[in-house]
Amino acid sequence: MLKRTLLSGAMGVAMAAALLAGCNKPADPVTQAAKKDVAADVAAPSLSEVKAIAEEGFVYGLPIVMNYAVMYEYVIDKNSGQYKAPFNQIHNEARVFTYEDTAIITPNSDTPYSLLWMDLRAEPLVLSVPAVDKNRYYSVMLNDGNTFNYGYIGSRATGNDAGDYMIVGPNWKGETPAGIKKVFRSTTDFSLAAYRTQLIDAKDMPNVEKVQAGYKVQPLSAYLKQPAPPAAPAIDFPKIDKEMVKTNFFDYLDFALQFAPAGSEEEAIRAKLASIGIGPGKKFNFKDLSLEHKAAILLAMKEGDSKVEKYLEAGQKDINGWKVGSLFGDRAFYNGDWLKRAAAAKGGIYGNDAVEAMYPLTKTLANGEVLDGSKHKYTLTFAKDQFPPVNAFWSLTMYDGKTQLLIKNPIDRYLINSPMLPSMKKNADGSLTLYIQKDSPGKDKESNWLPAPDGPIYLVMRLYWPKAEPPSILPPGSGTWNPPEVKRVGT
């Protein structure tokens, strides 16, 4: 999962709490003047219809609005504190993420990121990657405004050789130029390319920077050495923050949908949204709904979010207390299952397809008891030769169970991963025990210590390029390798 707080992914968990706080606010008193629903010649649906549509629309739109919130912080608002770079310009992070990175929840602290937000309206872009050492994993995940992973470049998908790849928007028509290895089509006008480059250890950062320096982007016209087409029209992007999203969720969805042509599986929900004034084809302004309708919408949002939470709890298989499943993919993968897509975004927006990475996660012991660093100490033991089976590498990352963000700790350690194994202490039988607690387990065990928060714990494994042959965590939820259970010390 890439990193970061609008209903659990996009602008982060803080916005999730803010949005739901807004959902719980009592409606304003209804006045006679506020009872006008819509334009005089168009009737709004009934209260029950509006509530049902809003609930479905919230689940459908949650990832879209979350993605917009991240995009706004990263490429539009230069004063956001999380700003990276303008559209169509790669921003390289010569570091991994820490507790200070809060724009996206469940941040990956494994791989330094390079981020490219693409505006594909005027013309396609050409992404060029360098030759990367065969022993270094890297991937470029292509994720659009619908949060569909519509393609990959990198070690698993295309190999570690150099190459040029073309990214086109939903409405582009044209031929593939010579020299382009593959064309990827975004379903929206704005899209994200998230580059993950493996960092072996702290001393390896200069080598990562060399790889990052080889990542290039240019418009198709520049690649072909032709005149550039007219620039796309300027856009007045609406400001979004944790306060504004409380009551303006559907305004943001309305804005984002204009850049996302509907797929065949979206036509039904788009028509419903248009009937209450949201998205292309609407017959009146959403803001014209009465206060009664708006109160029903706030309730619908709360109930929609509850459904998403329940899916996260039950929509994946429980294995030794870990939730194991596959939540991320392209348009065909979701096939109109908006609840799964919303759960994916809320669990950790911008996660990989299962073939690229698997994400076992837990907040509890195998018996359902909530993990809490303020009350208990825990251990996780991998039996000899029973480490996660991967072609690249694996990690276990610690998050605050409330915010799903990395936590400040005395040794600046946010995860334990397979490149660290040589420096860790194994047990006499060859197994490896990790110590999961808020205080040091003692100097002799600190090499195996994963610092925990003083409160609820959220653990996420990342298995990059999981092996397909047994033992394997694939297929998701029914593989031959299972993550071992977390155990409470003293039981």
NUMIKE-548697 format. One record per residue (C-alpha): y, x, z; residue number from 1. Coordinates in pm, 1 decimal, decimal comma, always signed. Layout:
<rs>
R/Y/X/Z/NUM
...
</rs>
This chain:
<rs>
R/+0,0/+0,0/+0,0/1
R/+328,3/+143,8/-95,2/2
R/+573,1/+100,7/+166,3/3
R/+773,0/-171,6/+333,1/4
R/+1080,5/-604,1/+536,4/5
R/+1098,9/-959,5/+365,0/6
R/+808,1/-1155,9/+491,6/7
R/+598,5/-857,4/+560,3/8
R/+640,4/-645,0/+263,7/9
R/+949,5/-623,3/+77,9/10
R/+1242,7/-578,1/+304,2/11
R/+996,9/-528,1/+586,7/12
R/+862,8/-713,8/+881,8/13
R/+1205,0/-758,1/+1032,9/14
R/+1294,5/-992,7/+750,5/15
R/+968,3/-1177,5/+796,4/16
R/+1068,3/-1255,3/+1152,2/17
R/+1417,3/-1348,4/+1041,0/18
R/+1290,7/-1582,1/+772,3/19
R/+1055,9/-1759,6/+1007,5/20
R/+1329,1/-1778,4/+1269,3/21
R/+1529,1/-1964,3/+1008,0/22
R/+1232,9/-2191,3/+944,5/23
R/+1226,8/-2285,0/+1310,8/24
R/+1595,9/-2371,6/+1332,0/25
R/+1665,6/-2742,8/+1379,2/26
R/+1824,5/-2919,1/+1084,4/27
R/+2193,8/-2994,4/+1092,1/28
R/+2288,3/-3355,9/+1172,9/29
R/+2268,9/-3572,7/+864,4/30
R/+2599,8/-3714,7/+757,7/31
R/+2674,5/-3981,5/+503,0/32
R/+2843,8/-3724,8/+282,1/33
R/+2531,4/-3508,7/+282,3/34
R/+2297,1/-3781,0/+163,8/35
R/+2373,9/-3725,3/-202,3/36
R/+2059,5/-3561,7/-333,1/37
R/+2134,9/-3462,3/-687,9/38
R/+2343,9/-3537,5/-986,5/39
R/+2402,4/-3910,4/-1025,1/40
R/+2166,1/-3945,5/-1319,3/41
R/+1874,5/-3749,4/-1172,0/42
R/+1675,0/-3851,1/-868,1/43
R/+1520,7/-3593,7/-639,2/44
R/+1153,6/-3627,8/-550,5/45
R/+1068,5/-3800,4/-223,8/46
R/+1073,8/-3609,5/+103,9/47
R/+695,6/-3578,7/+107,3/48
R/+692,5/-3453,4/-251,6/49
R/+966,5/-3201,3/-181,6/50
R/+782,6/-3071,7/+123,9/51
R/+455,9/-3031,9/-66,3/52
R/+625,4/-2857,0/-356,5/53
R/+826,0/-2630,7/-125,9/54
R/+514,6/-2523,2/+62,2/55
R/+331,0/-2442,4/-258,4/56
R/+643,1/-2282,2/-402,0/57
R/+691,0/-2065,6/-94,4/58
R/+338,6/-1926,0/-123,0/59
R/+385,7/-1874,5/-497,2/60
R/+729,4/-1717,9/-461,0/61
R/+684,6/-1502,4/-152,8/62
R/+574,6/-1183,1/-335,4/63
R/+843,2/-1235,3/-599,8/64
R/+1122,2/-1260,8/-343,1/65
R/+978,5/-975,3/-139,2/66
R/+976,1/-756,3/-448,8/67
R/+1336,1/-851,3/-527,9/68
R/+1437,6/-752,7/-174,8/69
R/+1284,4/-406,8/-212,4/70
R/+1437,9/-360,7/-555,2/71
R/+1779,5/-460,8/-419,1/72
R/+1758,7/-204,0/-139,9/73
R/+1621,5/+73,5/-359,9/74
R/+1824,7/+53,5/-680,7/75
R/+2112,6/-192,9/-642,0/76
R/+2274,9/-162,6/-298,2/77
R/+2389,8/+196,4/-264,3/78
R/+2482,0/+130,6/+97,8/79
R/+2146,2/-11,8/+201,5/80
R/+2030,9/+305,8/+372,7/81
R/+1718,2/+294,3/+152,5/82
R/+1883,0/+348,6/-187,0/83
R/+1682,4/+574,2/-420,2/84
R/+1823,4/+586,1/-774,3/85
R/+1960,6/+364,2/-1055,9/86
R/+1732,3/+177,7/-1294,3/87
R/+1537,2/+395,2/-1540,2/88
R/+1577,2/+710,6/-1334,1/89
R/+1291,5/+869,0/-1137,6/90
R/+1352,0/+941,0/-770,4/91
R/+1121,9/+1204,3/-623,6/92
R/+1053,1/+1217,3/-251,0/93
R/+965,0/+1573,0/-150,7/94
R/+821,3/+1442,0/+174,7/95
R/+592,5/+1178,1/+312,4/96
R/+718,5/+865,3/+482,5/97
R/+786,5/+851,4/+857,4/98
R/+893,8/+598,6/+1120,3/99
R/+1247,2/+618,7/+977,7/100
R/+1133,5/+450,0/+653,4/101
R/+1162,1/+76,4/+711,7/102
R/+1230,9/-88,8/+375,1/103
R/+862,8/-165,8/+314,4/104
R/+593,9/-244,7/+566,9/105
R/+265,2/-58,9/+603,9/106
R/+410,4/+254,7/+440,5/107
R/+178,5/+513,6/+295,3/108
R/+231,5/+849,6/+463,6/109
R/-41,9/+1021,6/+259,5/110
R/+126,6/+1097,9/-68,6/111
R/+484,4/+1190,9/-149,7/112
R/+623,1/+919,6/-373,0/113
R/+816,7/+923,4/-692,4/114
R/+969,4/+585,8/-769,8/115
R/+1096,2/+451,5/-1099,7/116
R/+1245,9/+104,5/-1120,2/117
R/+1257,5/+1,8/-1484,2/118
R/+1493,7/-230,7/-1667,2/119
R/+1298,0/-316,5/-1983,6/120
R/+1538,1/-571,6/-2132,7/121
R/+1704,0/-351,4/-2395,0/122
R/+1404,1/-145,7/-2506,7/123
R/+1076,1/+5,0/-2386,2/124
R/+1057,1/+322,2/-2179,7/125
R/+834,2/+623,1/-2236,7/126
R/+681,4/+780,0/-1926,0/127
R/+560,6/+1137,6/-1963,9/128
R/+330,0/+1306,7/-1715,2/129
R/+245,9/+1677,6/-1694,9/130
R/-96,1/+1837,0/-1678,4/131
R/-203,2/+1819,0/-1314,0/132
R/-460,0/+2046,4/-1149,9/133
R/-803,1/+1883,4/-1162,8/134
R/-837,8/+1917,5/-785,6/135
R/-519,2/+1720,9/-715,8/136
R/-527,0/+1343,1/-722,6/137
R/-229,8/+1156,4/-860,4/138
R/-166,6/+806,0/-985,8/139
R/+114,0/+605,8/-1141,1/140
R/+80,5/+240,2/-1047,5/141
R/+267,8/-3,3/-1272,6/142
R/+374,5/-311,3/-1077,1/143
R/+601,5/-586,5/-1209,6/144
R/+824,1/-852,5/-1054,9/145
R/+523,8/-1081,3/-1012,8/146
R/+361,5/-800,6/-807,9/147
R/+87,1/-773,4/-1069,5/148
R/-60,2/-424,6/-1108,1/149
R/-56,4/-425,6/-1486,0/150
R/-171,2/-69,3/-1546,7/151
R/-241,7/+281,6/-1423,0/152
R/-179,0/+636,0/-1535,6/153
R/-344,7/+917,9/-1342,7/154
R/-656,6/+1099,1/-1228,9/155
R/-889,9/+800,2/-1232,2/156
R/-739,8/+593,5/-1513,3/157
R/-630,8/+846,1/-1774,7/158
R/-728,3/+1188,3/-1638,7/159
R/-515,9/+1485,8/-1534,0/160
R/-403,1/+1592,4/-1882,4/161
R/-42,7/+1565,5/-1996,0/162
R/+56,0/+1256,9/-2194,0/163
R/+319,9/+1007,3/-2306,0/164
R/+282,8/+636,8/-2222,2/165
R/+501,0/+343,6/-2325,4/166
R/+606,5/+59,2/-2094,2/167
R/+729,1/-257,0/-2263,8/168
R/+881,1/-580,1/-2136,9/169
R/+730,7/-928,1/-2170,6/170
R/+918,2/-1012,2/-2491,4/171
R/+893,6/-682,0/-2676,0/172
R/+748,1/-680,7/-3026,2/173
R/+690,4/-364,2/-3221,5/174
R/+449,4/-96,0/-3327,4/175
R/+310,6/+183,9/-3116,4/176
R/+475,0/+515,3/-3217,1/177
R/+272,0/+824,2/-3290,8/178
R/+211,1/+1035,9/-2983,3/179
R/+189,3/+744,7/-2739,7/180
R/-147,5/+745,8/-2562,8/181
R/-128,6/+388,4/-2435,1/182
R/+108,1/+90,2/-2415,6/183
R/+145,6/-109,8/-2093,5/184
R/+314,7/-452,2/-2091,0/185
R/+504,3/-573,8/-1785,2/186
R/+509,7/-951,8/-1730,1/187
R/+871,8/-928,5/-1611,5/188
R/+1191,1/-763,7/-1734,9/189
R/+1215,1/-546,4/-1423,8/190
R/+924,8/-335,7/-1312,6/191
R/+823,7/-54,0/-1080,3/192
R/+631,9/+265,2/-1148,3/193
R/+507,8/+409,5/-818,9/194
R/+387,4/+768,9/-847,9/195
R/+151,9/+896,3/-575,0/196
R/+94,6/+1272,4/-571,3/197
R/-160,8/+1413,6/-329,2/198
R/-29,4/+1647,5/-60,4/199
R/-305,4/+1874,6/+72,1/200
R/-111,1/+1998,1/+377,0/201
R/+246,6/+2080,7/+478,6/202
R/+232,8/+2417,5/+298,5/203
R/+139,4/+2237,2/-22,6/204
R/+475,0/+2061,0/-66,8/205
R/+618,6/+2316,3/-315,8/206
R/+317,2/+2251,0/-540,1/207
R/+375,3/+1876,1/-516,0/208
R/+738,2/+1928,0/-611,5/209
R/+630,2/+2115,0/-924,1/210
R/+415,4/+1821,1/-1028,2/211
R/+696,5/+1577,0/-953,9/212
R/+935,6/+1782,5/-1166,5/213
R/+703,1/+1717,3/-1460,4/214
R/+735,0/+1339,5/-1436,5/215
R/+979,2/+1231,3/-1709,6/216
R/+1118,3/+901,0/-1840,3/217
R/+1326,5/+823,1/-2149,6/218
R/+1413,1/+517,6/-2358,3/219
R/+1198,2/+464,5/-2666,9/220
R/+1498,6/+529,7/-2891,2/221
R/+1548,0/+874,4/-2733,0/222
R/+1176,3/+949,7/-2767,1/223
R/+1198,1/+861,8/-3137,6/224
R/+1535,5/+1037,1/-3172,6/225
R/+1692,5/+717,2/-3302,9/226
R/+2017,5/+534,4/-3215,4/227
R/+1991,9/+329,0/-2898,1/228
R/+1996,8/-52,0/-2927,1/229
R/+2278,5/-253,9/-2763,1/230
R/+2271,6/-236,8/-2385,5/231
R/+2136,3/-536,1/-2194,8/232
R/+2397,0/-763,7/-2035,4/233
R/+2521,5/-669,8/-1690,4/234
R/+2377,2/-872,6/-1404,2/235
R/+2541,9/-984,6/-1081,8/236
R/+2246,0/-931,5/-848,5/237
R/+2274,0/-1156,0/-541,7/238
R/+2287,4/-969,8/-212,8/239
R/+1981,5/-1016,4/+5,4/240
R/+1928,5/-929,5/+370,5/241
R/+1737,6/-1062,3/+668,9/242
R/+2009,3/-1314,6/+755,7/243
R/+2069,3/-1448,4/+406,5/244
R/+1701,0/-1498,1/+335,9/245
R/+1664,4/-1745,1/+625,0/246
R/+1803,7/-2032,1/+422,2/247
R/+1833,2/-1886,2/+71,8/248
R/+1470,6/-1805,7/-4,5/249
R/+1450,2/-2047,3/-297,0/250
R/+1785,1/-1930,9/-433,5/251
R/+1639,3/-1582,4/-466,3/252
R/+1325,1/-1719,3/-625,9/253
R/+1538,6/-1920,0/-868,9/254
R/+1726,8/-1602,7/-963,8/255
R/+1414,2/-1389,4/-1009,7/256
R/+1225,9/-1638,3/-1226,6/257
R/+1473,0/-1604,7/-1513,1/258
R/+1335,0/-1254,4/-1572,6/259
R/+970,4/-1362,5/-1555,6/260
R/+839,6/-1572,6/-1847,3/261
R/+571,6/-1808,5/-1717,3/262
R/+208,9/-1735,8/-1789,7/263
R/-21,6/-2025,0/-1875,2/264
R/-151,5/-2034,8/-1516,9/265
R/+206,1/-2066,2/-1386,6/266
R/+315,4/-2366,1/-1590,7/267
R/+213,1/-2625,7/-1330,3/268
R/+386,2/-2463,2/-1033,4/269
R/+692,4/-2381,2/-1243,9/270
R/+722,0/-2749,5/-1344,7/271
R/+700,1/-2856,8/-980,7/272
R/+965,6/-2607,1/-878,4/273
R/+1193,4/-2722,6/-1160,9/274
R/+1162,3/-3079,3/-1028,2/275
R/+1336,1/-2970,1/-705,6/276
R/+1595,9/-2756,9/-881,7/277
R/+1432,7/-2413,0/-893,1/278
R/+1372,2/-2195,0/-1197,9/279
R/+1417,4/-2241,3/-1573,6/280
R/+1411,0/-2603,8/-1687,3/281
R/+1558,6/-2747,2/-1369,8/282
R/+1761,6/-3065,1/-1399,5/283
R/+1988,4/-3019,2/-1098,3/284
R/+2095,9/-2760,1/-845,9/285
R/+1866,4/-2694,1/-552,6/286
R/+2170,4/-2679,2/-327,6/287
R/+2241,7/-3045,0/-403,6/288
R/+1940,0/-3159,8/-202,6/289
R/+2019,7/-3356,6/+111,8/290
R/+1992,8/-3213,9/+459,0/291
R/+1676,7/-3420,2/+512,3/292
R/+1519,7/-3254,7/+210,4/293
R/+1631,6/-2910,9/+324,3/294
R/+1485,5/-2965,6/+670,5/295
R/+1155,5/-3060,2/+508,0/296
R/+1172,5/-2742,1/+302,2/297
R/+1220,5/-2524,4/+610,4/298
R/+914,3/-2684,1/+767,2/299
R/+719,6/-2635,7/+444,0/300
R/+808,3/-2265,5/+441,5/301
R/+679,9/-2225,7/+795,0/302
R/+354,0/-2402,0/+709,4/303
R/+318,6/-2199,3/+390,8/304
R/+356,8/-1877,8/+586,5/305
R/+92,3/-1997,4/+831,5/306
R/-148,9/-2042,2/+540,8/307
R/-79,9/-1689,1/+425,4/308
R/-149,1/-1554,5/+775,5/309
R/-476,0/-1745,2/+795,8/310
R/-583,2/-1610,0/+458,4/311
R/-518,4/-1255,6/+576,4/312
R/-741,0/-1322,7/+875,6/313
R/-1020,0/-1508,1/+696,6/314
R/-982,6/-1426,0/+327,2/315
R/-1152,8/-1088,3/+361,0/316
R/-1491,7/-997,1/+500,7/317
R/-1511,1/-889,3/+865,8/318
R/-1715,5/-567,8/+892,0/319
R/-1734,4/-401,4/+1234,7/320
R/-1394,4/-551,5/+1314,9/321
R/-1234,5/-427,5/+992,7/322
R/-1105,9/-661,6/+723,4/323
R/-1253,1/-545,0/+394,9/324
R/-1172,3/-703,4/+62,9/325
R/-972,8/-677,5/-255,7/326
R/-625,2/-832,0/-263,0/327
R/-444,3/-644,4/-540,0/328
R/-472,5/-662,7/-916,5/329
R/-326,4/-784,1/-1243,3/330
R/-254,0/-1134,6/-1374,2/331
R/-617,5/-1194,8/-1465,1/332
R/-730,6/-1079,3/-1120,0/333
R/-523,2/-1346,4/-942,5/334
R/-573,8/-1611,6/-1211,0/335
R/-334,6/-1849,9/-1035,1/336
R/-457,3/-1778,9/-680,3/337
R/-107,7/-1758,0/-534,9/338
R/-235,1/-1760,0/-177,9/339
R/-429,5/-1440,3/-237,3/340
R/-126,1/-1281,1/-402,1/341
R/+99,5/-1380,5/-110,4/342
R/-152,6/-1244,5/+139,8/343
R/-164,5/-916,8/-51,9/344
R/+213,3/-882,2/-38,5/345
R/+233,6/-974,9/+326,8/346
R/-50,7/-743,1/+420,2/347
R/+122,4/-452,2/+246,5/348
R/+313,0/-500,5/-75,9/349
R/+238,7/-269,4/-370,6/350
R/-122,8/-199,4/-280,2/351
R/-367,2/-57,8/-531,2/352
R/-650,3/-222,8/-720,6/353
R/-984,5/-177,2/-544,2/354
R/-1104,6/+77,4/-800,9/355
R/-798,4/+290,6/-725,1/356
R/-794,9/+252,7/-347,2/357
R/-955,8/+39,4/-78,8/358
R/-777,3/-60,5/+240,4/359
R/-999,2/-153,6/+536,2/360
R/-762,7/-270,7/+811,1/361
R/-787,6/-391,5/+1167,6/362
R/-588,9/-508,3/+1466,0/363
R/-893,2/-580,4/+1681,5/364
R/-1222,4/-454,3/+1814,5/365
R/-1541,8/-584,2/+1656,2/366
R/-1550,8/-858,7/+1922,4/367
R/-1201,3/-978,9/+1829,4/368
R/-1018,0/-822,4/+2124,0/369
R/-667,3/-717,7/+2017,3/370
R/-605,4/-342,4/+2005,3/371
R/-328,9/-255,0/+2251,9/372
R/-217,6/+101,2/+2323,6/373
R/-31,8/-4,8/+2637,7/374
R/-356,3/-118,2/+2801,5/375
R/-642,6/+87,2/+2663,1/376
R/-759,7/+404,4/+2492,7/377
R/-989,1/+387,3/+2190,2/378
R/-1216,0/+606,1/+1980,6/379
R/-1344,0/+592,1/+1624,0/380
R/-1649,6/+801,9/+1540,1/381
R/-1777,3/+889,4/+1193,8/382
R/-2144,4/+983,2/+1202,9/383
R/-2250,0/+1310,0/+1041,2/384
R/-2217,1/+1285,9/+663,5/385
R/-2091,3/+926,8/+694,9/386
R/-1726,9/+984,4/+606,1/387
R/-1564,2/+737,8/+363,8/388
R/-1717,4/+800,9/+16,8/389
R/-1433,8/+885,1/-221,5/390
R/-1365,8/+1086,3/-534,1/391
R/-1017,6/+1182,8/-412,0/392
R/-947,1/+1162,8/-35,7/393
R/-930,5/+918,7/+256,3/394
R/-700,3/+858,8/+553,4/395
R/-657,4/+651,5/+868,3/396
R/-296,6/+552,9/+943,0/397
R/-148,4/+414,4/+1266,0/398
R/+113,3/+138,0/+1264,9/399
R/+295,7/-66,8/+1521,9/400
R/+102,9/-394,5/+1542,7/401
R/+425,3/-598,4/+1558,7/402
R/+630,6/-443,0/+1281,5/403
R/+359,3/-282,2/+1065,0/404
R/+580,2/+27,2/+1051,1/405
R/+497,2/+386,5/+1140,1/406
R/+569,5/+482,1/+1500,2/407
R/+764,7/+770,7/+1648,0/408
R/+535,7/+1000,8/+1844,4/409
R/+552,6/+1342,8/+2013,6/410
R/+349,6/+1530,8/+1750,2/411
R/+493,9/+1361,5/+1439,2/412
R/+146,0/+1257,1/+1330,6/413
R/+111,7/+920,5/+1160,0/414
R/-236,0/+957,6/+1015,8/415
R/-553,3/+1159,7/+1003,6/416
R/-698,2/+1230,1/+660,5/417
R/-983,8/+1416,6/+498,7/418
R/-779,4/+1728,8/+408,8/419
R/-731,3/+1774,4/+785,5/420
R/-1106,9/+1789,7/+855,5/421
R/-1135,3/+2171,3/+859,2/422
R/-888,2/+2187,3/+1149,3/423
R/-1058,4/+1912,7/+1352,5/424
R/-1331,1/+1945,3/+1615,3/425
R/-1670,6/+1793,7/+1543,1/426
R/-1923,6/+1685,8/+1802,3/427
R/-2246,5/+1876,8/+1865,1/428
R/-2440,4/+1637,7/+1640,3/429
R/-2197,4/+1686,3/+1351,0/430
R/-2014,0/+1357,5/+1400,7/431
R/-1635,1/+1333,1/+1425,8/432
R/-1455,4/+1137,1/+1699,2/433
R/-1090,8/+1035,9/+1665,2/434
R/-891,1/+961,8/+1979,9/435
R/-665,6/+660,0/+1939,4/436
R/-423,5/+634,2/+2232,9/437
R/-56,2/+659,0/+2317,7/438
R/-84,3/+967,5/+2541,1/439
R/-239,0/+1302,7/+2457,2/440
R/-615,6/+1319,7/+2517,3/441
R/-566,1/+1680,3/+2626,9/442
R/-486,1/+1998,2/+2436,7/443
R/-851,3/+2056,5/+2354,1/444
R/-868,9/+1720,7/+2175,2/445
R/-522,8/+1694,8/+2018,8/446
R/-652,6/+1804,8/+1677,9/447
R/-839,3/+1471,2/+1669,2/448
R/-561,7/+1259,7/+1824,5/449
R/-401,5/+972,2/+1636,4/450
R/-100,8/+866,8/+1850,3/451
R/-83,3/+492,0/+1918,9/452
R/+214,0/+269,0/+2005,0/453
R/+282,3/+142,6/+2356,1/454
R/+166,3/-201,7/+2251,0/455
R/-31,5/-372,9/+1970,3/456
R/-205,7/-142,1/+1723,6/457
R/-254,7/-186,2/+1348,5/458
R/-493,5/+56,9/+1177,1/459
R/-531,2/+95,8/+801,7/460
R/-781,4/+312,8/+616,7/461
R/-703,3/+425,8/+266,3/462
R/-989,1/+529,7/+41,9/463
R/-841,0/+678,9/-274,8/464
R/-1057,2/+648,2/-586,0/465
R/-1361,5/+517,8/-397,7/466
R/-1697,0/+620,3/-534,3/467
R/-1873,8/+352,2/-735,2/468
R/-2227,2/+478,1/-677,1/469
R/-2403,0/+427,0/-337,3/470
R/-2302,8/+488,2/-69,8/471
R/-1984,8/+304,5/-164,7/472
R/-1739,0/+58,9/-16,2/473
R/-1750,1/-115,3/-355,2/474
R/-1792,8/-397,5/-441,2/475
R/-1527,8/-497,6/-184,3/476
R/-1689,0/-659,0/+116,4/477
R/-2048,1/-597,0/+6,6/478
R/-2073,3/-222,4/-43,3/479
R/-2338,6/+7,8/+100,4/480
R/-2086,9/+201,4/+317,0/481
R/-1910,4/+28,3/+605,6/482
R/-1626,5/+155,1/+826,8/483
R/-1744,4/+228,9/+1183,0/484
R/-1616,2/+9,1/+1464,2/485
R/-1328,5/+107,0/+1691,8/486
R/-1447,5/+130,6/+2052,6/487
R/-1255,2/+90,2/+2375,9/488
R/-1290,2/+383,6/+2611,7/489
R/-1470,2/+282,5/+2929,2/490
R/-1684,0/+6,9/+2778,1/491
</rs>
